[in-house]
Amino acid sequence: MTVTHVVRMWPDQGDPQLGTFVRAQISALRDLGITQKVVVWSGSDHSPLPLDGLEVFAGPQVAAGPRGWPAKARSVLQLGQPNLLHLHGSGGDTAYLMLRCVMQWGQRIPRIVTEHQYFADGALPTGVLWTHRLANARTAVSPFLAERFEPIAPIDVVPNCWTAPLPHQLRQPHSGGRRILHVGDWVDATKGISPLLKAWRLHSERNPLDRLTLVGDGVDRPLLEPLARESPNCTWLGRLAPEDLETEMGLHDALVVNSPRETFSIVIGQALERGLQVLSTRCGGPESTYRGSSITYRDGRPDDTEDLVMHLGNLRPAHETYPIAEFPNFRPEAVGAQILAVYRRVGAKG
């Protein structure tokens, strides 16, 4: 079976964390023997990082909007006819691509769309609606996200995936202050980093031995870097490669998530499997994904500093041992099998 993937996010030289969840699903299919090509429609100036066993192509640098759609479609069509087209993310450009594929290859090539993004509340964009209507099957990474698209057509839940932690990546109890970690793109409106730093300054006055580590970077660096440097007992590590982040995580006692919305949050699952406490806002995806897990959810908004300070102070001491979770259904081999079952169901040959 040959599959052409069109992705909007993919790790590149500028951001090795970008789209790692997409790459993980594609890697899982590679390990099942699926022949694949990947076209990256990120618009990034950086070259996409390679992946062993696959051909990865950078999409064209085009202006946003419909004028760029024909060039985007050509970047896919010129690779030849696959047994299946798999789109990761939707919009007007992907709806246009689907129409072009039908015109060139007919209806015999199945088309699948996988959603990782919630979009804003209210009506979905027209391009998203038509991408889903033209798809032969649809998947979303969490039940929370699937509910967003179910009014259009039936949709399967196929989760993100990651490998089990290595022994040296597991958290170890220790004496001293608590080590708290935040991981996320530096987009303040979606990750709640400046309210976290405000709460942290108050928390540090009462808990001077505790330490906060920030991992990430992004468009709001001019705002957030000075705040981080001015915050006591706070270290900013910038972006980390996935393997380095997975090791860094085990050196901490708690992960804090302060987002208004998350569609899945892989870092929560990775933290739970390494024996960290998790403190999170009620942001949707994690509540539908990690049911029954020992996550502490707070009801306050991301900018509710008083509520966040209280919950940070209530984190368990560092010398204690915390529960370790295990998520076998999120392993690459399990998720790869789920995706392959969807491919077979829509009639993909090969």
DABELQUI-V159668 format. One line per field, one symbol per residue. ss: DSSP state (H for helix, E for strand, C for the rest). phi: phi as a letter, one per 40 degrees, with the letter a starting at -180 (. if undefined). psi: psi as a letter, one per 30 degrees, with the letter a starting at -180 (. if undefined). Layout:
ss: ???
phi: ???
psi: ???
//
This chain:
ss: CEEEEEECCCCECCCCCCCHHHHHHHHHHHCCCCEEEEEECCCCCCCECCCCCCEEEECCCCCCCHHHHHHHHHHHHCCCCCCEEEEECCCHHHHHHHHHHHHHHHHHCEEEEEECCCCCCCCCCHHHHHHHHHCCEEEECCHHHHHHHCCCCCCEECCCCCCCCCHHHCCCCCCCCCEEEEECCCCHHHHCHHHHHHHHHHHHHHCCCCEEEEECCCCCHHHHHHHHHHCCCEEECCCCCHHHHHHHHCCCCEEEECCCCECCCHHHHHHHHCCCEEEEECCEHHHHHCCCCCEEEECCCCCCHHHHHHHHHCCCCCCCCCCCCCCHHHCHHHHHHHHHHHHHHCCCCC
phi: .bbbbbbcbadbccacccgccccccccccdccgccbbbbbccgcccccccbdgbcbbccccbcchdcccdcccccccccgcccabbcbhbicccccddccccccbgccccbbbbbbbcgccgccddccdcdcccccabbbcaddcdccbdccadaccbccaaccccdccccbcachccbbbbbidcbccbbgccccccccccccccbcccbbbbbiaiccddccccccccccfbbbcgcbcdcccccddccbbabbbbccabcagdccccccccgccbbaccbgddcccbcgcccccbcccdcccccccccccccccccccbcbcabccbcdcccdccccccdcccgccg
psi: kkkkkjlfkkkaffjffkgfeeeeeeeeeefggkkkkkkjhfgkfkkkklkkglkkkklljlkllfffeeeeeefeeffljafkkjkjllaeeeeeeeeeeeeefaffjlkkkkkfkelllaklleeeeeeeefkflkllfleeeefefefelkkljjlllllkkleffkkklllalkjkkkklkijefffheeeeeeeeeeefefifflkkkkkllafgeeeeeeeeffkkhkkkfakkleeeeeeeefglfkkkkhkfkkfdiefeeeeefggllkkkljgdeeefehkflhkjkkfllegieeeeeeeeffkllfflklkklkiffgkeeeeeeeeeeeeeeggkl.
//
